[in-house]
Amino acid sequence: MVWGRRRVFLDTCPRSFVSAESIGLVEAFAAWKLVGSGDFASLPARTADAFCVLENELRTEMSNATE
């Protein structure tokens, strides 16, 4: 079975790719957006990298929703 959403596809169960750390980063990103998206320079590199990926995916989803 293949799971996919737009341009992302997996041939294994996606649940195995979700870790406690990734859930924490998604929750931290949501809180960061809620308080106004502060300065990236104050974030640890790994967190800033995750936020960049999440921001890009959020923008892609929002642009696809308006089409």
N, CA, C and O atoms as CSV, one atom per row, in Angstrom:
chain,resi,resn,atom,element,x,y,z
A,1,MET,N,N,0.843,-1.177,0.000
A,1,MET,CA,C,0.000,0.000,0.000
A,1,MET,C,C,0.890,1.242,0.000
A,1,MET,O,O,1.947,1.257,0.630
A,2,VAL,N,N,0.460,2.266,-0.699
A,2,VAL,CA,C,1.200,3.523,-0.774
A,2,VAL,C,C,0.341,4.632,-0.185
A,2,VAL,O,O,-0.821,4.796,-0.557
A,3,TRP,N,N,0.921,5.387,0.731
A,3,TRP,CA,C,0.238,6.535,1.320
A,3,TRP,C,C,0.819,7.789,0.688
A,3,TRP,O,O,2.020,7.860,0.430
A,4,GLY,N,N,-0.031,8.776,0.438
A,4,GLY,CA,C,0.499,9.994,-0.147
A,4,GLY,C,C,-0.408,11.192,0.057
A,4,GLY,O,O,-1.601,11.074,0.338
A,5,ARG,N,N,0.205,12.329,-0.094
A,5,ARG,CA,C,-0.522,13.595,-0.056
A,5,ARG,C,C,0.235,14.553,-0.949
A,5,ARG,O,O,1.361,14.949,-0.647
A,6,ARG,N,N,-0.381,14.913,-2.030
A,6,ARG,CA,C,0.238,15.781,-3.032
A,6,ARG,C,C,1.591,15.242,-3.474
A,6,ARG,O,O,1.631,14.259,-4.214
A,7,ARG,N,N,2.687,15.837,-3.056
A,7,ARG,CA,C,3.992,15.432,-3.566
A,7,ARG,C,C,4.790,14.549,-2.601
A,7,ARG,O,O,5.971,14.297,-2.842
A,8,VAL,N,N,4.175,14.077,-1.520
A,8,VAL,CA,C,4.861,13.231,-0.543
A,8,VAL,C,C,4.217,11.852,-0.536
A,8,VAL,O,O,3.005,11.720,-0.364
A,9,PHE,N,N,5.050,10.817,-0.727
A,9,PHE,CA,C,4.541,9.460,-0.771
A,9,PHE,C,C,5.417,8.535,0.064
A,9,PHE,O,O,6.640,8.675,0.074
A,10,LEU,N,N,4.795,7.595,0.762
A,10,LEU,CA,C,5.490,6.592,1.561
A,10,LEU,C,C,4.976,5.218,1.167
A,10,LEU,O,O,3.800,5.056,0.839
A,11,ASP,N,N,5.859,4.232,1.202
A,11,ASP,CA,C,5.412,2.875,0.938
A,11,ASP,C,C,5.352,2.040,2.219
A,11,ASP,O,O,5.166,0.824,2.176
A,12,THR,N,N,5.516,2.724,3.370
A,12,THR,CA,C,5.351,2.085,4.676
A,12,THR,C,C,4.387,2.930,5.504
A,12,THR,O,O,4.070,4.061,5.138
A,13,CYS,N,N,3.940,2.392,6.585
A,13,CYS,CA,C,2.982,3.092,7.437
A,13,CYS,C,C,3.582,4.407,7.948
A,13,CYS,O,O,4.666,4.401,8.530
A,14,PRO,N,N,2.891,5.531,7.737
A,14,PRO,CA,C,3.444,6.818,8.176
A,14,PRO,C,C,3.560,6.957,9.687
A,14,PRO,O,O,4.316,7.804,10.165
A,15,ARG,N,N,2.843,6.161,10.436
A,15,ARG,CA,C,2.922,6.265,11.902
A,15,ARG,C,C,4.326,5.975,12.414
A,15,ARG,O,O,4.734,6.513,13.443
A,16,SER,N,N,5.062,5.135,11.710
A,16,SER,CA,C,6.412,4.814,12.161
A,16,SER,C,C,7.374,5.990,11.990
A,16,SER,O,O,8.470,5.966,12.550
A,17,PHE,N,N,6.994,7.007,11.237
A,17,PHE,CA,C,7.829,8.177,11.025
A,17,PHE,C,C,7.542,9.290,12.022
A,17,PHE,O,O,8.270,10.282,12.053
A,18,VAL,N,N,6.512,9.155,12.830
A,18,VAL,CA,C,6.144,10.183,13.800
A,18,VAL,C,C,6.765,9.823,15.144
A,18,VAL,O,O,6.464,8.780,15.724
A,19,SER,N,N,7.638,10.705,15.629
A,19,SER,CA,C,8.284,10.469,16.917
A,19,SER,C,C,7.787,11.493,17.929
A,19,SER,O,O,7.105,12.454,17.572
A,20,ALA,N,N,8.129,11.281,19.170
A,20,ALA,CA,C,7.768,12.253,20.204
A,20,ALA,C,C,8.425,13.589,19.899
A,20,ALA,O,O,7.825,14.638,20.135
A,21,GLU,N,N,9.655,13.568,19.375
A,21,GLU,CA,C,10.343,14.815,19.033
A,21,GLU,C,C,9.622,15.555,17.912
A,21,GLU,O,O,9.476,16.776,17.970
A,22,SER,N,N,9.165,14.821,16.885
A,22,SER,CA,C,8.493,15.496,15.777
A,22,SER,C,C,7.151,16.077,16.215
A,22,SER,O,O,6.776,17.158,15.762
A,23,ILE,N,N,6.436,15.391,17.071
A,23,ILE,CA,C,5.180,15.933,17.599
A,23,ILE,C,C,5.466,17.192,18.411
A,23,ILE,O,O,4.734,18.176,18.308
A,24,GLY,N,N,6.518,17.164,19.210
A,24,GLY,CA,C,6.906,18.336,19.997
A,24,GLY,C,C,7.262,19.523,19.115
A,24,GLY,O,O,6.915,20.659,19.438
A,25,LEU,N,N,7.953,19.272,18.001
A,25,LEU,CA,C,8.314,20.359,17.085
A,25,LEU,C,C,7.081,20.947,16.406
A,25,LEU,O,O,7.002,22.161,16.221
A,26,VAL,N,N,6.125,20.109,16.036
A,26,VAL,CA,C,4.889,20.610,15.422
A,26,VAL,C,C,4.119,21.461,16.437
A,26,VAL,O,O,3.608,22.525,16.088
A,27,GLU,N,N,4.033,21.002,17.685
A,27,GLU,CA,C,3.350,21.777,18.727
A,27,GLU,C,C,4.076,23.087,19.011
A,27,GLU,O,O,3.436,24.122,19.201
A,28,ALA,N,N,5.409,23.051,19.042
A,28,ALA,CA,C,6.184,24.274,19.272
A,28,ALA,C,C,6.003,25.252,18.112
A,28,ALA,O,O,5.929,26.462,18.326
A,29,PHE,N,N,5.930,24.733,16.882
A,29,PHE,CA,C,5.705,25.578,15.716
A,29,PHE,C,C,4.343,26.262,15.806
A,29,PHE,O,O,4.225,27.456,15.532
A,30,ALA,N,N,3.325,25.511,16.186
A,30,ALA,CA,C,1.983,26.093,16.321
A,30,ALA,C,C,1.983,27.200,17.368
A,30,ALA,O,O,1.389,28.256,17.149
A,31,ALA,N,N,2.637,26.973,18.494
A,31,ALA,CA,C,2.722,28.006,19.545
A,31,ALA,C,C,3.515,29.206,19.047
A,31,ALA,O,O,3.143,30.349,19.315
A,32,TRP,N,N,4.599,28.960,18.328
A,32,TRP,CA,C,5.447,30.020,17.785
A,32,TRP,C,C,4.661,30.892,16.813
A,32,TRP,O,O,4.799,32.115,16.827
A,33,LYS,N,N,3.838,30.272,15.971
A,33,LYS,CA,C,2.993,31.017,15.034
A,33,LYS,C,C,1.930,31.812,15.791
A,33,LYS,O,O,1.610,32.940,15.415
A,34,LEU,N,N,1.394,31.236,16.836
A,34,LEU,CA,C,0.336,31.875,17.608
A,34,LEU,C,C,0.817,33.166,18.273
A,34,LEU,O,O,0.064,34.137,18.359
A,35,VAL,N,N,2.055,33.181,18.737
A,35,VAL,CA,C,2.567,34.366,19.427
A,35,VAL,C,C,3.253,35.359,18.488
A,35,VAL,O,O,3.822,36.352,18.942
A,36,GLY,N,N,3.201,35.094,17.191
A,36,GLY,CA,C,3.700,36.076,16.236
A,36,GLY,C,C,5.008,35.752,15.550
A,36,GLY,O,O,5.649,36.658,15.018
A,37,SER,N,N,5.424,34.518,15.538
A,37,SER,CA,C,6.628,34.098,14.795
A,37,SER,C,C,7.848,34.951,15.122
A,37,SER,O,O,8.237,35.822,14.343
A,38,GLY,N,N,8.433,34.697,16.258
A,38,GLY,CA,C,9.603,35.453,16.714
A,38,GLY,C,C,10.835,35.255,15.848
A,38,GLY,O,O,10.756,34.694,14.755
A,39,ASP,N,N,11.946,35.709,16.332
A,39,ASP,CA,C,13.215,35.718,15.619
A,39,ASP,C,C,13.815,34.310,15.524
A,39,ASP,O,O,13.931,33.605,16.527
A,40,PHE,N,N,14.194,33.911,14.303
A,40,PHE,CA,C,14.842,32.612,14.102
A,40,PHE,C,C,16.187,32.532,14.807
A,40,PHE,O,O,16.599,31.451,15.227
A,41,ALA,N,N,16.875,33.656,14.943
A,41,ALA,CA,C,18.210,33.661,15.542
A,41,ALA,C,C,18.202,33.183,16.987
A,41,ALA,O,O,19.225,32.721,17.492
A,42,SER,N,N,17.073,33.287,17.647
A,42,SER,CA,C,16.995,32.866,19.047
A,42,SER,C,C,16.667,31.381,19.194
A,42,SER,O,O,16.643,30.864,20.311
A,43,LEU,N,N,16.416,30.690,18.082
A,43,LEU,CA,C,16.051,29.278,18.122
A,43,LEU,C,C,17.263,28.390,17.931
A,43,LEU,O,O,18.197,28.771,17.226
A,44,PRO,N,N,17.272,27.200,18.548
A,44,PRO,CA,C,18.328,26.227,18.235
A,44,PRO,C,C,18.251,25.860,16.748
A,44,PRO,O,O,17.172,25.901,16.157
A,45,ALA,N,N,19.373,25.508,16.151
A,45,ALA,CA,C,19.436,25.229,14.710
A,45,ALA,C,C,18.448,24.151,14.281
A,45,ALA,O,O,17.784,24.300,13.256
A,46,ARG,N,N,18.340,23.081,15.040
A,46,ARG,CA,C,17.430,21.985,14.676
A,46,ARG,C,C,15.979,22.463,14.680
A,46,ARG,O,O,15.198,22.081,13.808
A,47,THR,N,N,15.622,23.283,15.640
A,47,THR,CA,C,14.263,23.824,15.732
A,47,THR,C,C,13.999,24.791,14.587
A,47,THR,O,O,12.936,24.739,13.968
A,48,ALA,N,N,14.954,25.676,14.295
A,48,ALA,CA,C,14.795,26.621,13.192
A,48,ALA,C,C,14.623,25.872,11.869
A,48,ALA,O,O,13.794,26.255,11.043
A,49,ASP,N,N,15.392,24.819,11.669
A,49,ASP,CA,C,15.280,24.019,10.451
A,49,ASP,C,C,13.890,23.389,10.350
A,49,ASP,O,O,13.267,23.424,9.288
A,50,ALA,N,N,13.408,22.819,11.442
A,50,ALA,CA,C,12.069,22.216,11.447
A,50,ALA,C,C,11.001,23.266,11.176
A,50,ALA,O,O,10.057,23.004,10.431
A,51,PHE,N,N,11.133,24.446,11.767
A,51,PHE,CA,C,10.159,25.518,11.556
A,51,PHE,C,C,10.148,25.978,10.102
A,51,PHE,O,O,9.088,26.295,9.563
A,52,CYS,N,N,11.324,26.019,9.459
A,52,CYS,CA,C,11.379,26.382,8.034
A,52,CYS,C,C,10.617,25.368,7.182
A,52,CYS,O,O,9.864,25.743,6.284
A,53,VAL,N,N,10.814,24.097,7.468
A,53,VAL,CA,C,10.111,23.048,6.730
A,53,VAL,C,C,8.606,23.156,6.972
A,53,VAL,O,O,7.818,23.089,6.029
A,54,LEU,N,N,8.212,23.320,8.220
A,54,LEU,CA,C,6.787,23.417,8.555
A,54,LEU,C,C,6.150,24.669,7.954
A,54,LEU,O,O,5.011,24.621,7.491
A,55,GLU,N,N,6.871,25.782,7.958
A,55,GLU,CA,C,6.351,27.017,7.364
A,55,GLU,C,C,6.148,26.846,5.861
A,55,GLU,O,O,5.137,27.288,5.315
A,56,ASN,N,N,7.101,26.211,5.197
A,56,ASN,CA,C,6.979,25.960,3.764
A,56,ASN,C,C,5.774,25.070,3.471
A,56,ASN,O,O,5.018,25.337,2.537
A,57,GLU,N,N,5.595,24.026,4.253
A,57,GLU,CA,C,4.450,23.125,4.051
A,57,GLU,C,C,3.132,23.834,4.340
A,57,GLU,O,O,2.148,23.616,3.633
A,58,LEU,N,N,3.101,24.676,5.365
A,58,LEU,CA,C,1.895,25.437,5.689
A,58,LEU,C,C,1.526,26.363,4.537
A,58,LEU,O,O,0.362,26.444,4.146
A,59,ARG,N,N,2.518,27.059,3.997
A,59,ARG,CA,C,2.257,27.963,2.866
A,59,ARG,C,C,1.766,27.198,1.638
A,59,ARG,O,O,0.876,27.668,0.929
A,60,THR,N,N,2.336,26.031,1.387
A,60,THR,CA,C,1.894,25.199,0.271
A,60,THR,C,C,0.438,24.778,0.464
A,60,THR,O,O,-0.369,24.867,-0.461
A,61,GLU,N,N,0.112,24.323,1.665
A,61,GLU,CA,C,-1.273,23.920,1.956
A,61,GLU,C,C,-2.249,25.087,1.798
A,61,GLU,O,O,-3.337,24.928,1.244
A,62,MET,N,N,-1.845,26.259,2.291
A,62,MET,CA,C,-2.738,27.418,2.196
A,62,MET,C,C,-2.912,27.856,0.739
A,62,MET,O,O,-4.004,28.271,0.350
A,63,SER,N,N,-1.870,27.771,-0.056
A,63,SER,CA,C,-2.002,28.173,-1.461
A,63,SER,C,C,-2.846,27.152,-2.218
A,63,SER,O,O,-3.596,27.525,-3.120
A,64,ASN,N,N,-2.738,25.876,-1.868
A,64,ASN,CA,C,-3.571,24.847,-2.511
A,64,ASN,C,C,-5.022,24.969,-2.093
A,64,ASN,O,O,-5.914,24.618,-2.865
A,65,ALA,N,N,-5.280,25.461,-0.885
A,65,ALA,CA,C,-6.658,25.609,-0.400
A,65,ALA,C,C,-7.391,26.725,-1.125
A,65,ALA,O,O,-8.616,26.692,-1.237
A,66,THR,N,N,-6.650,27.719,-1.623
A,66,THR,CA,C,-7.294,28.850,-2.299
A,66,THR,C,C,-7.449,28.634,-3.790
A,66,THR,O,O,-8.049,29.464,-4.473
A,67,GLU,N,N,-6.920,27.538,-4.310
A,67,GLU,CA,C,-7.027,27.261,-5.752
A,67,GLU,C,C,-8.343,26.649,-6.104
A,67,GLU,O,O,-8.595,26.355,-7.273
